[in-house]
Amino acid sequence: MTLIVDPELGVPYSPDTPHMGLKTHVEAASNTVQELTEHGLEVDPTKEDKETAAQLAMAYAEDPKQTDKKVTAKKAATLTPASLVLTNNILQEFGRSVAESAVQIRHMVTNKLVLEGLFGKAKQFVKVQVMLDNLENYTTEEVEEIDRLVDELATRKYTQAAHQDLIEFCKHMQSDYIVGKHHRMLADMLMDIEAGEKDRICVNIPPRHGKSQLVSIMFPAWFLGRNPNKKVMMVSHTTDLAVDFGRKVRNLINTEQYREIFPTVSLASDSKSAGRWNTSVGGEYYACGIGSALAGRGADLLLVDDPHSEQDVINGNFEVFDKAYEWFTFGARTRLMPRGSVAIIQTRWHMDDLTGRVTRDMNNNEGADAYDIVEFPAILNIEQKNGTIVQKPLWPEFFDLDALMRTKASM
């Protein structure tokens, strides 16, 4: 269905209507589509609409004035509202109605094709495949352009996966990253934190099982890539350890690999300190140890990685648990921004540790923070169908059962 619309009224107009620019046409088309939708008539773009939209968007980005002159009332009459609205949607991806360059528009169109391919709508990929199957019919220059397009599609599909998924991001940033099933489960919980679907998690995990690499290094970098204006507070049992995490996160953000995933995110020019630095758009990262002063600090994301050291337990220094709990409750917890989130990830050394305290608060205090608590034991006791119990390692890709049993026997 093709509709000709008046920009002011959103109703059909005569081909003799005076000249209007493309922006006016797409705004009018939006009004028409909205009106049709309100009356139960859906206007879905066809394959031809999408191709027209891509061509219009590229042309408008390259030369808006010249494109406006070409889009006469007579030519506009051949354009469907769906194609005009889709053109506008592509342009508005840049935050305004006119993009900076045709190159940007081409990248945006490519991204849209990749997203559709990821969700199973691969009509455009079929077209690319047809082009590949008929390479002999193209000139050398056209073949080079097709090769470039295919490479760009493959790269963008890969980077899009790393942008959307924390584990894919880890694998992109560290080629030898070893993924265990517990990493996938932990990453899903952290991704729920980033998406706002959870706001309190507490995960207990044994030492040397990739906890800090995922939670304290990769996750903050991925989180700030997706939320570069947010505030992250990193806490550990010592300031030195927290600052070391901050240095590694900062260094990740400053790599070319990171910019492949998050090209618009960078560090502020004055970000020299490893434990206190900012993004170029106002985001903040602050690393501190239990007991540190927090005046003037805020947190959209509060990460607590091992608030206690096993040395305190070995030395019988149990008062550290009271100090850590009080500092967390009356210090760090009060620094949360509206809709702020907390993730406590630790190895358990005592029943009165931070996990034990927040669990007790949940059970005894009505309205207290409700944590999703997950425990990952190093050795899993798995019941078989015949009722027997078989022991298996949590991370068989890294620790075998014999190694874990020797460690257990030595404690």
N, C-alpha and C positions, 0 to 999 in steps of 0.2 A: 504494500500500500504506500503510495506517495502522496504526501500532503504538502501544500504550499501554505505558508503561514505568514500572517502579518506580525511584525515584531512587537507592536504595541498591544494588540488584542489577542494574539494567538489563534487567529482564525484565517481561513483561506483568503488569499489576496490575488489581484490581477497581475499577469506578467508585465503590465505597463507600470507597475509600481516603481518609483524612483530608485536609484542605486543604493544598496545597503552593503556594509562590509560583512565579512565572514563572521565576525564576532556577534554582530546583530542577528544574523541568521541562526547561529547556534543557540543564542539566548532565546530566540523565538521558538525554536524547535524544542528546547527544554520545557518551555511553558506548555506547548502542545502535548508532549509526551506525558507531562505531569497530569494534565487534564484528562487525557485518555486513560491513564492508570487509575485515576480517581473514579472513573466510570467503569472500571473492570476490564479495560482493554489493554493488554500487554503489548509493548512494542519491542520485540527482540531483534537485535541486529543480525542480518544474514551475513554469509560469507562475503558477498559483494559490498555490504555496508562496511564491514571491517576493512576491506581493501581500500575502499574509498576514504574512510576515516584516516587510515595510515598515510595515504597520499596527500590528503588535505592538510593533515597535521605537519608533515614534513615540509610541504610547500609554504605553509603559513609561517613556520619557524625560520625558513630560509629567507623569505621576503614577504612580510605581512602586507605591505602596501600594494605590491604587484599582485599578490593573491587576491586581495580585496577587489582590485579592478577586474580581475578575471571572473570573480563570482558575481556575475550579473543576475538580475532577477530572473531572466530566462533560464540561465544555467542552474540557479538555485531551485527552480521548479522541478528539476530532475533528481534532486537530492532528497532522500528520505529523512524524516526526523531522526530515525535511529542512527544513521551515519553522521548526521550533524552533531547529535548529542555525544556519540562516541568520540568524535573529533575533539569536542570540548573537554571530555573526560581525560583524554590523553594529555591535552595541553595543561589542564588543571593539576595534573600530577606534579607539576613543578611549582605549585603554590600560586600560580597566577594564570591568566588566560592566554598569555603569549610566552612561548618558550624562548630560551636564549639562542638556540642554534638547531639546525637540522640534524646535526650529529647527536645532540641530546635526545631529540625526538626519535631518531632511529634506535638509540639504546633503549628508550622507554618502550617502543613498540616491540623490540626484541624481548625485553623483560616480560611484557604481557604474553607473548607467545610461549615463553618458557613456563610461566605460571600456569597457563592453560594446559600445557603439556604435562606438567607435574600433577594436575588434577584430572587427567584423562581426556581433556578436550584437545585432541591433537590434529585437528583438520589442517592447521598451518604446517605442521611437520610433514604431513602427507604431501603438501605442495613442494616442500623442500626436497623430499625424497624423489618426487617426479623430476625435479630439476637435476638431481644427482644421477638419475637413471638416463638422462638425455644430455649428458655433458658434451657429446660430440656435436650437438647442434648449436653450441655457444661459441662465441669468440674467446680468445685467450684472456682478454680483459674481463669478460663476463665469468669465465671459469674461476679466475682469481677472486672476483667478488663473491662468488658462491662459496668458495673455500673459506674466505674470511667470515662469511655469514655463518657457515656451519661451525667453525671454530668458536665464534662468538656465542652461538647458541649453546654449545657444549660447556664452555667456560661459565656462562651465566647460569646454566642449570646446576652446575657444581657449586658455584658460590652462593646461589639462592638456597641450596640445601644447608650450607654452613651458616647462613644468616638465620635460617628458621630453626635449626636443630643444634643443641649444645654439643652433643657427641660428634656430629659432623664437623662442627667448628674445631673441636679438640683434634680430630684427625687431620684437619687442614693445617692447623698451627703446629702440630707435632706428628711427623710422618710415621714414627714408630710407636705411637700411642696404642697401648694394649687395652682393649675394651672388655671388661667383664660384665656379666649380667647385672651385678650390683651397681656398676657405673650407669648402666642404662636406666635402672630404676631410680637411682639418685638424681640423675640428670632430668628425668621426667618431673620429679618433685621440684627441682630448682627452676625448671621451665614454667611450672605452674605458679611459682612465686613471681617470676618475671611477668607472667600474663595476668597476675592479679586473681588467679583462681584459688590460691592458698596464700595465707599471710603468716603462718607460724608452722615451722617444721623443726623436728628434733631427731637427728639421725645418729645412731651409735654404730661405730664401725671399728674393726681392729686396726692396729698400727700397720704401716707399710702396705696398705691396700688401695693406694691411689686417692685417698681422701682429699688431701690438701691440694694436690695438683688439679683436681677437678673443681673443688669447692672454692679454694682461696686464690687460685691463679686464673684458670680458664673461665670460670663462671663470672667473676667481676668484669673481665675484659669483654666477654660476650654481652653481659648485661649493659655495660656502658656503651657498647656499639649500638645496641637497640634503643638505649635511653641515655643519650649523651648529656642530657641536662639534669640527670638525677644525682643524688648524693649517696655514696657508699661508705660505710664505716666497717673496717676490718679489725677484729679483736682476736687476740690470742693470749696465752698465759704470760708471755713476755713481749715487750715493745719491739725488741730486736727481731723476733720471729715475725711479728706482724709487718714490720717495715720491710723485711726481706720479701714477704709476699707482695707488698706494694711495689717494690723495685721490679719484680718479675712481671707484674701486671702492666706497669708503665712501659717496660721494655717491649712487651708484646704489642701494645697499642702503637708503638713507634716503628713497627716492621712493615715491610712491603706486603707480606702475606696478609697482615691484618687489614691493610687498606684495600686489598682485593675483595674482602667481604664487606667492609664498612668504609667506603671511599671518602665519606664526608666527615668522618670522626678523626680528630687529632688532639694532641696535647696542647695546652696553652703555652705560649712562648716562654713564660716564666716558671714552668714546672720543672724545677731542678731537684727538689727534695724527693727521695724515694717513698717517704711515708706520708707526704702531704702534697697533692698535686691536683690540677684542674684540667678539664677538657676545654677545648676552644669555644664551647657554647655554654659554659657555666656549670658543668657537672663537677662534682668533687669526689676525691678519694682521700680518706683519712685512716691511717693505720695506728693502732694503739694497743697497749697491753692492759691486762686487768689492773685496775686501780689508777689509770691515767686520768688527768684532768680533761674534762669534755666541754668546758664553757665555750659557748659560741658555735658548737658543732651540731649538725643535724644529720639525719640518716633516712633515706627512702628505703635503703637496704642495709640491715644490720647483720653481718656475718660473724659468727663466733666459732672459731676453729680451735679445738682443744684448750678450753679455759683453765685446765689444770695440767700439771706436770706429774709424771709417774714418780719423779724424785721426791715430791712432797709426801706421797703415800709411803714410799720406802723409808723416809726419814721420820715418819710419824707426825708430820706437820699438818694435822687435820684442820687447824683453824683457817687454812687457806680456803676451805670450802665456804665458810661463813662470809669471809671477805669477798670472795668472788660473787657469791649470790647477792650480797648487799650492794656491791658496786654495779652489778648487772641490773638489779631491780630498780635502784634509786638513781642510777647514773645513766648507763647506756640505753636502757629501755625507755627512759623519759626523753631521749633525744630523737625518737622516731617522728618523722613528718606525718601529716595526715595520710592514711592508707599505707603507712610504712610496713615493711615485712621483716621478719626475724627468721634466720636459719642458724640453728645450733648444731654443729657437727663435731662429735668428739669420740675419743676412745674412753671407755668407762674404766675407772680405777677404784671407785668407791661408791657405795650406795647413797652417800650424802653429797654427791657431786652436783653440778648444775642440772643435769638431766633429772636426777632424783628430786631436786628441789622444785623444778617447774612442774614435774609430774605430781608431786604432793600438793602444790598450789591448785592444780587443775581439779584434783579430787576433793580438796577441803574447802576451797574458796569459790563460792558461787560468782560467776561472771569473770573469773580469772581467764587469762590468755589460754585458748584451747589449742594445743600443739598436736600435729600429726606426728606420732612417735614411731620410728621404725628402727629395729635392731637387726644388724647383720653380723651373726657370729662367724668367726673364722672357719669353724668346722660345722657343717650342716648335718643334722641327724634326719635322714629322709626315710620315711616309712614305705616299704615296698608293698605290693599287692598281697603278698602272703603274710604280712604283719611283721616281718623282720625289719630291723633298723640298719640302714647302711650310712656310713659316714663319708661325706664328700667335702672337698675344699670349696670355700666361697669363691675363690679366684683361681681356678685350676690352670688358667693360662699363665699364671705367675708363680703360685705356690702349689706344690703337690701335697698330698695328704701326709706323706712320710715326714716332710719338712715341718709341717704344722704340729704333728704329733710329737716330734722331738722337742720343739719349742715348748709345748704344753708340759711335757715331762720334766723340763728343766726349770719350770717356774715353782 
